């Protein structure tokens, strides 16, 4: 007998209608001083993104991908009614400005270089003290507790996140409970029914989004984030999609202050991934792991950093819902193929003393000994060189306050049996947050 599930977005809509019905009699005289109205916010996060890719990693084939898109996120949310109930929604748009038909595949637009237009968020949130239950379509962002003054070395802190590195993020139809105990401990428990990939308008079952064709599986997840002292952060997570995939993840990050202007940062993480149940993802059992270590030294306007990674031979590490909690995630490659060992070295600079709002970086990551987990055949060693810069304008009260422009370029060398093959990836994105109220 097929299972019956009420979509979280339907629950959110029902809760919204019910809440408004209850609120109406009690707030016939609702005015602007009420927190439900007073604390409401709305705005538009405008974005434009250009991408030009030449991929020569699989000779003799050469693939070109190119697009320029414009759009963003139109959002709004209420304050809390009776300090308990809040509603929110977001509409996402990505439309082509330049999109050659023969250069599809950047992920900025839907397949076929088509426009993406979708109600990506529609949620109700119930709050009690420091705990909140969010029901419906929503972004999931676990709020990485990065210590102040250090490099931002990952955009998602777990294996379920926004993967917001194109025009639009991933959003989910889910139920998520989160809260904290004191100032040191955060907890999360959640159920995800469906996910909307970043280049699609459609919400599909989690199992299918991971890659299991025809799967209707959902996902359960839970995690703890613990900060027992200043500049020390530890987290642990578990995700399970029945008959598809299980993920366990541990992470620790510590910053040692050496002086007013210098510090040493040490971090490490461990991931275990394996098949589940009927093995719908690959048709057979698999398991793999990844361990990474990261170091960073900052002094004044210079930051030096490096990382090392080792992946098990059983399978590649899969990251369908994240741009990478791992340290070796680069512009194009993640360096977590089966049996791959990788190292990274980089230099970041804060040029604010000479060019206000400008920072830049350059790094290199190299991976070797990767194998095809099905056949054991050796894969090409890979090296990626990245260079990038960010310019953020800050002018309180100006319409352009918060305008961020970012440029990144990557060169990737694959040591194939046909010789060294170089691929390129060039990206420019501009973001402007606009507040309506």
N, C-alpha and C positions, 0 to 999 in steps of 0.2 A: 504494500500500500504506500503511495507516495506521501512524503511528509508535508505538513502544512506549516508554513512560516509566514508571519505577518512582517512585511518589509519595515525596517526601522523608520523609513521616511513616512510611511503611513501612520506609524505610531506617533511620530513627531507632529504630523498634521492634526491627528486626532487630539493629542495633548494640547496643541495650540488652540484649537477651537474650543475645547473644554475649558481651558484656562481663561480664555477671553469671555466665555459665557459666565464663568464664576466671577470674573473680575468686574464685569459690566455693572451689576447691581450695586456692588460695594464701592464702585468708583464712578458713579454717575457724574460727580463733580471733578473728575480727574483733571489736574492742571499741570502746568509745566514744572511745578516744584516737586511733583511726585517722582521718585527715583526711576520708575518704569519709563517715564518720558525724559526726565532730566539727564539720565545717564545713557540714553540711547546714542548710538553712533552710526554714521553712514559715510561711505566714501567710495572712491574708485582708485585702485592700484593700476595705473596705466603702465603698459610694457610694450616695447618693441624689441625684436630679436632677429639677428641675421646670422646665418650659419652656412659655411662653405666647406665641404668635406671631399677629399679624394682618398679613397680606400684601395690600397694595392696589397693588402695583407694576404690575399688568396690568389696568387698568380696562376695562370696568366690573366685572370679576370681583373678588371679595374672598375670600381664603382664610384660615381660622382653623385653627391647629394647636396642640394642647395635650396635655400628658401629664406625669405624675409617676411616676417609676420608682424601684425600689430593687434593689440587687444588689451586684455587685462581682466581684472576682477572687480565687479560692482557688488558692494556688500552693505549689509545693514544688520544691526542687532539692537534689541531693546535693552533697557536696564532691567533690574530684577523687580518683579511685582512681589510685594510683601517679603522682600529679601529672599525669595524662594524660586521664582519661575522667570525664565528668560527665553526669548525666541530670536532666531537669527537665520539669515539666508544669504547666499552669494550666487551671482551669475557670472559665468566665465565665457570669454570670447577670445578666439584666435583666428584672425582673417589674413589671407595672403595679400602682400604688397607686391612680391615678386616670387614666383614659384614655378619654375620650368617643369613641365610634365615628365620629362625624362630624368629628373634629378630628385625624385621622391625619396622619403625615408629619413628626413632630419629629425622627426618627432615634434617639430614645431606646429605642424598641421595634421589633420586627419589623413589617413592613407588616400593617395590620389591627389595630394596637395589641396584638400578640401578644408573649408571653414569648420571650426569647432565652436558650437554655441550650446551651452548646457547650464541648467540649474544645478550647480555642483554641490551646494550646501542648502539644507533646509532642516533645521534642528530645533529641538526644545531642550532646555537645560534646567534641571532641578538642583538647587543648592541647599545644603544644610551645613552651617558653619564652614569648615574648610574642605568640604566634600562636595563634588558635583557629578551628576549623572547626565550625560549628553546622549540624546536619542535622535537618530535620523541621519541625513546626509551631512558629512562633516570632514574637514581636514583633521588629520591626526599628527600632532606635533608634541613630543614628550618633553620639550623644553630642556635641552642640554645645559647643564649647570657649569658652563665654562667659567673658570676663574677670571677675574678682571685683569686686563692688560696683557693677555696671552693671545696667541694666534688662533683664529677660528679654523680648525683643521677637519671639520666635517659638518655637513648641513643637516643630516638626520642622525639622531642619537641611538636609534634602534633599527631593527630590520623591518619595521612598519613605520613609514613616515610619509612625507609629502612628495619626495623625489622632485623637488621644485627646481629643476635645472633646464627647463625648456620654457615654453610660453605659459603652460598651465600645470598645476600640481595634480597628483593623485588625490581623489577624495573617495570616501567610503560610506556605504550604508551600514551603520554600526550602532552599537550601544556601548558606551565607554564610561566607566566609573573611575574617577580619580580624586585623590585627596592627599592630605598630609597629616602627620602626627608630630606636633611640635615644629621646629624649624629645620630638623635634620632629615626627616624621613618622608618621602613621597611614595605613594602606591598607585597602581593602575591595574584594572581588571576590565577586559573587554571582549565583546563578540562582534565579529565582522561578517556580515552576510554577503555583501557584494563590494566590488571596487571598480572605480572608473579610471582606466589608464590615462596618462597625461595627454595622449594624442587621440582621444576618443570622446564621444558624447555618451557612450553607453556604459551602464553599470552591469557588470557580469559577475557570476559567482567567483569567490576567491580562488577556488581550485583551478578554474579555467584561466584566471588571470595569472596564476603561477606558471601555467603551462600544461596542465593536465587536460587534454582535449575532452570535451563533453562532461567534465566534472561539475557537480553541483555543490561541492563541499564548501563549507564556511570555515571560519577560523576563530579559535579561542586563544586569548593571550593574557599574560599577566606579568607584572614587573615591579621591582622596588628600586628606588634611587635613594642612596644614603650618603649624607655629608656630615660625618661625625665631628669634623673640625674644619676650620677655614682652609680653603685651597686643597682639600682632599674630597674626592667624589668617587663613589662606587655604585655600580648598578648591575642588576641581574634580570634577565628576561626569558620567558618561555612562550613559544608560539606553536600552535598545532592546527593544521588543516587536515581533517580526517581523510585517510587513504591517499594523502598527497605528500605532506612534508611536515617535519618537526624541526624546530630551531631552538637551541639553548645558547644563551649569550651572556658572558661576564665581561665587565669592563671596569678599570680603575684608572684614576687620573689624579696626579699630585703635583703641586707647584711649590717649590722651595724658594722663598724670597732671599736673595743674596745681599741686596742692598735696595735703596730707594728706587734705583733705575735698572736693576738687573735681577734675573731669576733663572732657575733651572726647573724644567718640567719633565716629569717621567710618567709614562702611561703604558698600560698593557691591556690586552683583551684576548678572549678565547671564544670561538664559535664552534658549536657542534650542530651539524645538519644531517638528517637522515630521512629515508622514506618512511611512510606510515601505512599501516593496514594493507590494502590490496595493491599498493604500489602503482597508483594511477598515473603518476608523473612519468616514469620511465618503463613501466611494465616489469620491473624486477627490483629487488631490494638494493639500496645503496646507503653508504654513510661516509661522511667526510668531516674534516675539521680544519680550523685555521687559527693560528696563534700569531699575534702581532705585538711588537714592542715599538715604542715611540719616545724620542727624546727631543727636547727643545731648549735652546739657551737664548735669552733675550737680554740685550743691553742697549738702552737708549733707543735709537731709531733702527737698529739692526736685530734680526732674529735668524738664528741658524737652527735647522731642524733635520731630523733623519728618522727613518723607520726601517724595520725588518719584518718580513712576513714569511710564513711557511704554511702551505696548504697540504692536506692529506691527499693520497692518491686515489681515493674511492670515487670522487666526483668534484666538479667545480663547485665553488660556493655560489649559491643563488641569491640574488638581491632584486626580486621583482617589485618590491614596494619601497625602495629606498635608494638614495643616491650614495649611500655607503656610510655606515657607522665605522667602517674600517679606515685605517690611516693611509693605505696605499691607493685609495681611489683618486684617480687623476682625471684630466679633462675627458679622455676617451676610454682608458683602460682601468681595470681594477686590480689586476695582478693576483688573482685568486683562482687560477685554473688548477685542475687536479695536479698534485705533486709539485707545484710551482714554488720556488723560493724567490724572494724579491727583496731588494733594498732601495731606499730612497734617500736622497740628499737635496736640501734646498736652502734658499736664502730669501727672506722677506724684508722689506724696508718700509718704514713709515716716513713719508717725505713731507709731512705736514709743516715742518719748520721752514721749508722752502716753497712748497706747493700745497697750500691748505686743502685738506680733504683727499690728498692723493697717496696711495700706497701701491706697492708693486712686489712681484715675486718672480723667482726663477727656480726651477727644480728639475731633477731627473730621477726616473724610477726605472729599474731594470729587473726583469724576471727571466728565470731560466729553469730548465729541467721539467717543464710542463709536459703532461702526457694526455692522450685521449683515454678517458677512464673506461671506455668500452673495449678498446683494442690494445691499450698499452703502448701504442705508437707514440714516439716523441714528437712534440709540437715545436714550432719555431720559438726560439728565444726572442724576447721583445724588450725594447727600450723606448720610453716616452720622455721627450723633452718638452717642458711647459714654460711659458712666459706669459705674464699677465699684469694688468694694472687696473685699479679701481679709483674713480673720482667721485666723491660724494659732496654735494653742495649743501651747506648749512647756512640758512639765513632766516632766523625766526620771524614769522609773519609774512614772508614772501611765498608766492604760490609755488615756487620751485624748491622750497625747503625740503630736503631729503632726496632730491634728485640724484640718482646713482647711475653712473655710466661705467661699464666694465668691458674690457677687451682681453681676449685670451687667444693664444695660439699654441698649437701642439704639433710636434713632429714625432712620428712613430716609426721605428725601424724594426722590421721583422726579419730575422735571419732564417730565411726559408731555404729549401733544397735547391731552389732556382736562383739563389743569391740573396743579398740584402735588398729588401723592398721597403721604400719609404712612403708613408701615408701622411697626409696633412689634415688639420682641422683648425678652422678659424672661426671665432665667434665674437659678436658684439651684442650686448644687450643694454637697454636703457630702461630704468624703472622710475616712476614718479608717483608717490603716494599723494592723493588728493582727498582732503577731508571736507565733507559737506556740512557736518555738524557733529 
